[in-house]
Amino acid sequence: HRHRAEPTKPGSAAYFRLLFQRVCSQVSRIQMEEHLVNVYGADGWRGASREKIKLTGELNRAYKTIGRCKTKIQETVRLCEETPGLTAIPSDHYDEQGALDSD
């Protein structure tokens, strides 16, 4: 049996690390599925064959997976925004490039 980790406290560093990992994994999955869509949609599977076979079932599955991943990312962002006790970083703390000023 797989041991489930203790739930992390909302607002803790571990909580945000978990959310960040969740978003990264979904972005990676989207990139993989978009690659499949490009391959399947462009020249079919086995581009060297005479008959171009379009795997419409795989294309539909990839589009649905991309949609689910985007929904999960939106839910994760919502969790970040709804974390109680957090305040936004004032805009005067950012430099011209949009990065946090280290001073």
C-alpha positions in Angstrom: 0.0 0.0 0.0 1.1 3.5 -0.7 1.4 5.7 2.3 -0.4 9.0 1.8 1.6 12.0 3.1 0.0 14.1 5.8 -2.0 17.0 4.3 0.0 20.1 4.2 -1.3 23.2 6.0 -2.7 25.9 3.6 -0.3 28.8 3.5 2.8 26.8 4.4 5.8 26.5 2.1 5.2 22.8 1.6 1.6 23.6 0.5 2.8 26.0 -2.2 5.6 23.6 -3.2 2.9 20.9 -3.7 0.8 23.3 -5.8 3.8 24.3 -7.8 4.7 20.7 -8.5 1.0 20.1 -9.5 1.1 22.9 -12.1 4.5 21.8 -13.4 3.3 18.3 -14.0 0.2 19.5 -15.8 2.2 21.8 -18.0 4.5 18.9 -18.9 1.5 16.7 -19.7 0.0 19.5 -21.9 3.3 19.8 -23.8 3.4 16.0 -24.4 -0.2 16.0 -25.6 0.3 19.0 -27.9 3.2 17.2 -29.4 1.0 14.2 -30.1 -1.7 16.5 -31.6 0.9 18.0 -33.9 2.3 14.6 -35.0 -1.1 13.0 -35.5 -2.8 16.0 -37.0 0.0 17.1 -39.4 0.9 14.0 -41.4 -0.8 11.1 -39.8 1.0 8.3 -38.1 3.9 6.8 -39.9 4.5 9.8 -42.2 6.4 7.6 -44.6 3.4 5.5 -45.6 1.4 6.2 -48.7 -1.9 6.4 -47.0 -2.0 9.0 -44.3 -3.8 7.6 -41.4 -5.3 10.2 -39.0 -5.9 8.8 -35.6 -9.1 10.8 -34.8 -9.7 8.8 -31.6 -6.2 9.7 -30.3 -6.6 13.3 -31.4 -9.9 13.6 -29.5 -8.3 12.0 -26.4 -5.4 14.4 -26.5 -7.7 17.4 -26.8 -9.7 16.2 -23.9 -6.6 15.6 -21.8 -5.3 19.1 -22.6 -8.6 20.5 -21.5 -8.6 18.5 -18.2 -5.0 19.7 -17.5 -5.9 23.3 -18.1 -8.9 22.9 -15.7 -6.5 21.4 -13.0 -4.1 24.3 -13.4 -7.0 26.8 -13.0 -8.2 25.0 -9.9 -4.6 25.1 -8.5 -4.3 28.8 -9.2 -7.7 29.3 -7.4 -6.3 27.4 -4.4 -3.4 29.7 -4.3 -5.6 32.8 -4.5 -8.0 31.6 -1.8 -5.3 30.7 0.8 -6.4 32.6 3.9 -4.1 35.1 5.6 -2.1 36.0 2.6 -1.7 39.5 1.2 -0.5 40.6 -2.2 3.0 41.9 -2.6 2.9 45.6 -3.1 3.7 46.7 -6.6 6.5 49.0 -5.4 8.5 45.9 -4.5 8.9 44.9 -8.1 11.6 46.2 -10.4 11.2 47.3 -14.0 11.4 43.8 -15.4 8.6 42.5 -13.1 10.9 40.6 -10.8 10.9 41.0 -7.0 13.5 43.6 -5.9 16.0 42.0 -3.6 16.6 45.1 -1.5 
